[in-house]
Amino acid sequence: MAYSHAMPSPTSTERAQRQAEVVQALSACVPQHALLWQPEDTTPYECDGLTAYRQRPLVVCLPETEGEVQAVLKTCHRLGVPVVARGAGTGLSGGAMPHAMGVTLSLAKFNRILDLDPVARTARVQCGVRNLAISEAAAPYNLYYAPDPSSQIACTIGGNVAENSGGVHCLKYGLTVHNVLRVRGYTMEGEPITFGAEALDAPGYDLLAAVIGSEGMLAVALEVTVKLVPKPQLARCIMASFDDVRKAGDAVAAVIAAGIIPAGLEMMDKPMTAAVEDFVKAGYDLTAEAILLCESDGTPEEVEEEIARMSEVLRGSGATAISVSTSEEERMRFWSGRKNAFPASGRISPDYMCMDSTIPRKRLADILLAIQEMEKKYQLRCCNVFHAGDGNLHPLILFDANDPDQLHRCELFGADILETSVAMGGTVTGEHGVGVEKLNSMCAQFTVEENAQMFALKEAFDPQGLLNPGKVIPTLNRCAEYGKMLVRNGKMSHANLPRF
């Protein structure tokens, strides 16, 4: 297939020659100041939020207009140059890690809110608009954009589309795919393309759902139309403590089983609560083995009833202490710990690797206990925070990237978590994407035929495989080398394929 991960490493002379050729060609597309190629200029772009893996791009291009983006794509397509689109660089799976012989297309300057319609409850924004900026712009109309990833103050809507981001309130309000009406952009060939429509329903295949979460492999999104929702009249949050992680995990399942869909349902284990409490002083119970944050929003009457029902379920599930926010300030304080879980972890370890698998809710306790055993196996600490309501795990493995052995053990630890999640009926990623981080683990979840179907979709949009190559979909050879080809119904596809 045209789209391949196997690429020979160029010599320094070959790289310099190719760089000069690309810079000269792109100089006809964008002003000279919009091109970066010196090492000191391209180094800031060598990784995204997954800092363990770094690669300087051949060239960084910073276009300011759609015409410039289109010209850059057409030129790169003609020259056969890979292109990696980049937003704020907050991704945690290496999805925006540059290609050594490619162009990093920074879309940071596409940061305008083009239209906000309070009657239709929609906003049309450029891809570089920050997630939180949409809600800030909609606030005067008592509206907001619901998906709220922890990095919402920095991450862009284009990146959210690429990863199908969620957030702490996705249980009730959905992921990016549930809150976007239309995406407009360009293919690798520089052809304009639109997914979805501003109407609630669009004819034909649902390609909008295909492009959201495609990690920048199908098209470059430049404009997104999002749904806005009314701000609830009231929101209150329960903080519940548990002396046993199994009780906390069972409580999550019990809340959902009771027919309650909280606005947010998050879980943190003891190491994580200790880290965040020292950082933000959220008032967490440091004696608890796990805490749950359960939020209700709506009318005052709805919230009062739901808080009472959730409190009853949590007590029945073994909660040792329950606190309910009595003011908006206190509610935000409860959430401040959860929202600052990642930076808090950065204060207690030189580096951390954040995993992102999903499991059935009923297995939350099982995976936590399994991770505790893995800590002993790999001799590394791990802090755990979950979007518990939808079973999305975010274990943060603490390590020192300056120690190659620790990095190696961290990678093995992370792969173990992902594959254990799959074995428990889950998936290797929830909202951070596959990127480069989880390529090997994809071999454990998907069959050769399923990976081939994903290849086919990729090739339909990008036949030359130039958009964000080497990410998301593992090649057959890679799965063979990793020794993780999936077996289903006692049969393994291509069983005669040699292992290495």
Secondary structure, DSSP 8 states (H G I E B T S, - for coil): ----S------HHHHHHHHHHHHHHHTTTS-GGGEE-SHHHHGGGS-SS-TTS----SEEE---SHHHHHHHHHHHHHHT--EEEESSS--SSSTT---TTSEEEE-TT---EEEEETTTTEEEEETTSBHHHHHHHHGGGTEE-----TTTTT-BHHHHHHHT---TTHHHH--GGGSEEEEEEE-TTS-EEEEE-SSS--SSS-HHHHHTTSTTSS-EEEEEEEE-EE--SEEEEEEEEESSHHHHHHHHHHHHHTT---SEEEEEEHHHHHHHHHHH-----TT-SEEEEEEEEESHHHHHHHHHHHHHHHHHTT-SEEEE--SHHHHHHHHHHHHTHHHHHHHHSSEEEE---B--GGGHHHHHHHHHHHHHHHT--EEEEEEGGGTEEEEEEEE-TTSHHHHHHHHHHHHHHHHHHHHTT-BS-SSS--TTTTHHHHHHHS-HHHHHHHHHHHHHH-TT--BSTTSSS--HHHHHHHT---EETTEETTTTS---
